[in-house]
Amino acid sequence: MEIPRRLIELRRAVEAADNRYRSNRGENATVALAVWSDATAALAQGIAAYADEIGVPHREVESAVRRATGQHAPAD
């Protein structure tokens, strides 16, 4: 499955925000958490829209995005 570049970029933004959150404390962590939350929401919306567009289950697209960014999809 071909994954749009935007979804790969969003996944990487989520990963970067997660790393920033984990390495910060206090107010910086709060800001990093807000960025992570926004990035995660944008990724979820992008995955849902693309899955609907191509007619496959959302989980399938999510797994493909994870593979495209070098992550293993979690087992069910």
Backbone as a printed PyTorch tensor [residue, N CA C, xyz], in Angstrom:
tensor([[[  0.8560,  -1.1730,   0.0000],
         [  0.0000,   0.0000,   0.0000],
         [  0.9020,   1.2360,   0.0000]],

        [[  0.6140,   2.1460,  -0.8770],
         [  1.3530,   3.4100,  -0.9410],
         [  0.8040,   4.3530,   0.1320]],

        [[  1.7010,   4.8780,   0.9370],
         [  1.3080,   5.7750,   2.0260],
         [  1.6380,   7.2110,   1.6250]],

        [[  0.6550,   8.1160,   1.7230],
         [  0.9310,   9.5140,   1.3930],
         [  2.0230,  10.0930,   2.3090]],

        [[  2.8630,  10.9090,   1.7290],
         [  3.9650,  11.5280,   2.4680],
         [  3.4590,  12.2820,   3.7020]],

        [[  2.3150,  12.9160,   3.5760],
         [  1.7620,  13.6860,   4.7020],
         [  1.5430,  12.7940,   5.9280]],

        [[  1.0600,  11.5700,   5.7090],
         [  0.8390,  10.6730,   6.8440],
         [  2.1630,  10.2530,   7.4810]],

        [[  3.1670,  10.0390,   6.6660],
         [  4.4850,   9.6920,   7.2040],
         [  5.0370,  10.8620,   8.0100]],

        [[  4.8910,  12.0700,   7.4880],
         [  5.3640,  13.2540,   8.2070],
         [  4.6060,  13.4520,   9.5180]],

        [[  3.2980,  13.2100,   9.4890],
         [  2.5140,  13.3260,  10.7260],
         [  2.9560,  12.2890,  11.7530]],

        [[  3.2120,  11.0550,  11.3030],
         [  3.6710,  10.0080,  12.2320],
         [  5.0020,  10.4060,  12.8690]],

        [[  5.8910,  10.9590,  12.0680],
         [  7.1840,  11.4050,  12.6020],
         [  7.0160,  12.5780,  13.5610]],

        [[  6.0500,  13.4440,  13.2990],
         [  5.7680,  14.5580,  14.2080],
         [  5.2610,  14.0370,  15.5570]],

        [[  4.4300,  12.9990,  15.5160],
         [  3.9460,  12.3870,  16.7590],
         [  5.1180,  11.7940,  17.5440]],

        [[  6.0020,  11.0930,  16.8540],
         [  7.1680,  10.4900,  17.5130],
         [  8.0660,  11.5650,  18.1330]],

        [[  8.3110,  12.6440,  17.3920],
         [  9.1620,  13.7280,  17.9000],
         [  8.5240,  14.3920,  19.1120]],

        [[  7.2190,  14.6250,  19.0450],
         [  6.5210,  15.2430,  20.1790],
         [  6.5500,  14.3270,  21.3970]],

        [[  6.4060,  13.0340,  21.1810],
         [  6.4680,  12.0720,  22.2790],
         [  7.8490,  12.1000,  22.9360]],

        [[  8.8840,  12.1480,  22.1160],
         [ 10.2450,  12.2170,  22.6590],
         [ 10.4690,  13.5020,  23.4490]],

        [[  9.9560,  14.6280,  22.9360],
         [ 10.0910,  15.9030,  23.6640],
         [  9.3550,  15.8360,  24.9940]],

        [[  8.1540,  15.2610,  24.9800],
         [  7.3850,  15.1540,  26.2180],
         [  8.1370,  14.3250,  27.2570]],

        [[  8.6780,  13.2150,  26.8420],
         [  9.3720,  12.3150,  27.7730],
         [ 10.6600,  12.9260,  28.3330]],

        [[ 11.2520,  13.8700,  27.6050],
         [ 12.5190,  14.4410,  28.0680],
         [ 12.3590,  15.7890,  28.7670]],

        [[ 11.1340,  16.2360,  28.9760],
         [ 10.8900,  17.5300,  29.6230],
         [ 10.1400,  17.3580,  30.9420]],

        [[ 10.1940,  18.4140,  31.7320],
         [  9.4890,  18.4490,  33.0140],
         [  8.7170,  19.7600,  33.1290]],

        [[  7.7310,  19.7700,  33.9810],
         [  7.0030,  20.9970,  34.2900],
         [  6.2850,  21.5910,  33.1010]],

        [[  6.4250,  22.9100,  32.9610],
         [  5.7190,  23.6500,  31.9210],
         [  6.1220,  23.1800,  30.5240]],

        [[  7.4030,  22.8870,  30.3210],
         [  7.8500,  22.4030,  29.0210],
         [  7.1650,  21.0880,  28.6540]],

        [[  6.9810,  20.2350,  29.6350],
         [  6.3040,  18.9610,  29.3790],
         [  4.8400,  19.1970,  29.0230]],

        [[  4.2200,  20.1780,  29.6460],
         [  2.8250,  20.4850,  29.3490],
         [  2.6740,  20.9580,  27.9070]],

        [[  3.5890,  21.8050,  27.4800],
         [  3.5660,  22.2840,  26.0900],
         [  3.8130,  21.1120,  25.1380]],

        [[  4.7920,  20.2850,  25.4540],
         [  5.1040,  19.1350,  24.6100],
         [  3.9130,  18.1780,  24.5300]],

        [[  3.2060,  18.0090,  25.6320],
         [  2.0220,  17.1430,  25.6380],
         [  0.9310,  17.7130,  24.7300]],

        [[  0.7530,  19.0230,  24.7540],
         [ -0.2400,  19.6570,  23.8790],
         [  0.1250,  19.4630,  22.4080]],

        [[  1.4080,  19.6030,  22.0910],
         [  1.8710,  19.3910,  20.7170],
         [  1.6420,  17.9410,  20.3110]],

        [[  1.9650,  17.0070,  21.2180],
         [  1.7500,  15.5860,  20.9410],
         [  0.2700,  15.3100,  20.6800]],

        [[ -0.5810,  15.8810,  21.5070],
         [ -2.0230,  15.6720,  21.3770],
         [ -2.5230,  16.1690,  20.0200]],

        [[ -2.0970,  17.3570,  19.6220],
         [ -2.5100,  17.9090,  18.3320],
         [ -1.9940,  17.0560,  17.1770]],

        [[ -0.7380,  16.6330,  17.2600],
         [ -0.1460,  15.8150,  16.1950],
         [ -0.8500,  14.4700,  16.1040]],

        [[ -1.1680,  13.8740,  17.2490],
         [ -1.8490,  12.5840,  17.2650],
         [ -3.2500,  12.7000,  16.6620]],

        [[ -3.9520,  13.7660,  17.0070],
         [ -5.2900,  13.9810,  16.4440],
         [ -5.2210,  14.1700,  14.9330]],

        [[ -4.2470,  14.9460,  14.4640],
         [ -4.1010,  15.1670,  13.0270],
         [ -3.7690,  13.8550,  12.3100]],

        [[ -2.9130,  13.0460,  12.9130],
         [ -2.5670,  11.7520,  12.3260],
         [ -3.7940,  10.8450,  12.2580]],

        [[ -4.5430,  10.7700,  13.3330],
         [ -5.7440,   9.9230,  13.3550],
         [ -6.7480,  10.3660,  12.2900]],

        [[ -6.9390,  11.6600,  12.1460],
         [ -7.8590,  12.1660,  11.1230],
         [ -7.3480,  11.8480,   9.7180]],

        [[ -6.0380,  12.0110,   9.5350],
         [ -5.4460,  11.7160,   8.2290],
         [ -5.5690,  10.2500,   7.8710]],

        [[ -5.3140,   9.3900,   8.8380],
         [ -5.4360,   7.9440,   8.6040],
         [ -6.8840,   7.5840,   8.2720]],

        [[ -7.8220,   8.1200,   9.0250],
         [ -9.2370,   7.8230,   8.7810],
         [ -9.6660,   8.2960,   7.3940]],

        [[ -9.2550,   9.4930,   7.0180],
         [ -9.6360,  10.0380,   5.7140],
         [ -9.0370,   9.2080,   4.5790]],

        [[ -7.7810,   8.8360,   4.7150],
         [ -7.1370,   8.0500,   3.6600],
         [ -7.7430,   6.6540,   3.5780]],

        [[ -8.0130,   6.0430,   4.7270],
         [ -8.6300,   4.7130,   4.7360],
         [ -9.9940,   4.7480,   4.0530]],

        [[-10.7730,   5.7690,   4.3500],
         [-12.0850,   5.9000,   3.7110],
         [-11.9390,   6.1300,   2.2090]],

        [[-10.9370,   6.9250,   1.8380],
         [-10.7100,   7.2460,   0.4250],
         [-10.3620,   6.0020,  -0.3940]],

        [[ -9.5190,   5.1340,   0.1810],
         [ -9.0960,   3.9540,  -0.5780],
         [ -9.9060,   2.7060,  -0.2420]],

        [[-10.7970,   2.8080,   0.7370],
         [-11.7060,   1.7130,   1.0440],
         [-11.0900,   0.5450,   1.7940]],

        [[-10.1790,   0.8410,   2.7190],
         [ -9.5960,  -0.2200,   3.5500],
         [ -9.8110,   0.1350,   5.0150]],

        [[ -9.7240,  -0.8510,   5.8980],
         [ -9.8970,  -0.5710,   7.3290],
         [ -8.8210,   0.3930,   7.8560]],

        [[ -9.2190,   1.2190,   8.7930],
         [ -8.3110,   2.2030,   9.3820],
         [ -7.0760,   1.5370,   9.9770]],

        [[ -7.2750,   0.4030,  10.6480],
         [ -6.1390,  -0.2960,  11.2770],
         [ -5.0970,  -0.7220,  10.2500]],

        [[ -5.5620,  -1.0660,   9.0690],
         [ -4.6390,  -1.4810,   8.0110],
         [ -3.7540,  -0.3030,   7.5810]],

        [[ -4.3760,   0.8590,   7.4360],
         [ -3.6100,   2.0560,   7.0670],
         [ -2.6650,   2.4410,   8.2030]],

        [[ -3.1530,   2.3880,   9.4400],
         [ -2.3060,   2.7190,  10.5790],
         [ -1.0820,   1.8040,  10.6360]],

        [[ -1.2850,   0.5210,  10.4310],
         [ -0.1640,  -0.4240,  10.4290],
         [  0.8070,  -0.1140,   9.2940]],

        [[  0.2940,   0.2240,   8.1410],
         [  1.1520,   0.5540,   7.0010],
         [  1.9630,   1.8200,   7.2740]],

        [[  1.3550,   2.7890,   7.9330],
         [  2.0800,   4.0240,   8.2860],
         [  3.1920,   3.6960,   9.2710]],

        [[  2.9060,   2.8750,  10.2520],
         [  3.9350,   2.4770,  11.2220],
         [  5.0880,   1.7540,  10.5330]],

        [[  4.7610,   0.8500,   9.6320],
         [  5.8190,   0.1400,   8.8980],
         [  6.6390,   1.1050,   8.0460]],

        [[  5.9680,   2.0640,   7.4330],
         [  6.6610,   3.0310,   6.5670],
         [  7.6180,   3.9190,   7.3570]],

        [[  7.3570,   4.0650,   8.6470],
         [  8.2350,   4.8930,   9.4810],
         [  9.1680,   4.0410,  10.3400]],

        [[  9.2100,   2.7340,  10.0320],
         [ 10.1570,   1.8640,  10.7260],
         [  9.7080,   1.3670,  12.0810]],

        [[  8.4130,   1.4510,  12.3670],
         [  7.8920,   0.9570,  13.6380],
         [  7.0980,  -0.3090,  13.3820]],

        [[  7.0710,  -1.1580,  14.3840],
         [  6.2430,  -2.3650,  14.3100],
         [  4.8720,  -2.0260,  14.8640]],

        [[  3.8530,  -2.4920,  14.1950],
         [  2.4880,  -2.2850,  14.6730],
         [  2.2600,  -3.1380,  15.9090]],

        [[  1.5370,  -2.5970,  16.9030],
         [  1.2630,  -3.4030,  18.0940],
         [  0.3740,  -4.5930,  17.7730]],

        [[  0.5960,  -5.6690,  18.4720],
         [ -0.2260,  -6.8710,  18.2700],
         [ -1.5700,  -6.6880,  18.9330]],

        [[ -2.5960,  -7.2770,  18.3620],
         [ -3.9490,  -7.1860,  18.9420],
         [ -4.0930,  -8.1450,  20.0890]]])
